[in-house]
C-alpha cells in the first residue's frame, strides 16, 4: 500500500503569458523549442490572454483555499 498524500495541481481560470515557462524577455520560446525556429515577439494582447501552448512555469500544489483565492481575484501564481 502506498501512503503518499495525493495533491491536486492548482490551475486558475485566468492565464496569461506571465506565468508561462516559454516566456523569455517578451518573446515566446515555444517556437524555438518545439518548432525549431526563431523565438517570436509576443503581442501585448496575447501576453495578457495567453495562448493554447501555455504551460505553467512552476507546478503549484496546495489547498482548496488557495485555489478559491486565485479564482476569486482572477490571479496567477508567478
Secondary structure, DSSP 8 states (H G I E B T S, - for coil): --------B---S---GGGBTTEETTEETHHHHTS-S--EE--HHHHHH--TT--BSS--B--HHHHHHHHHTT----
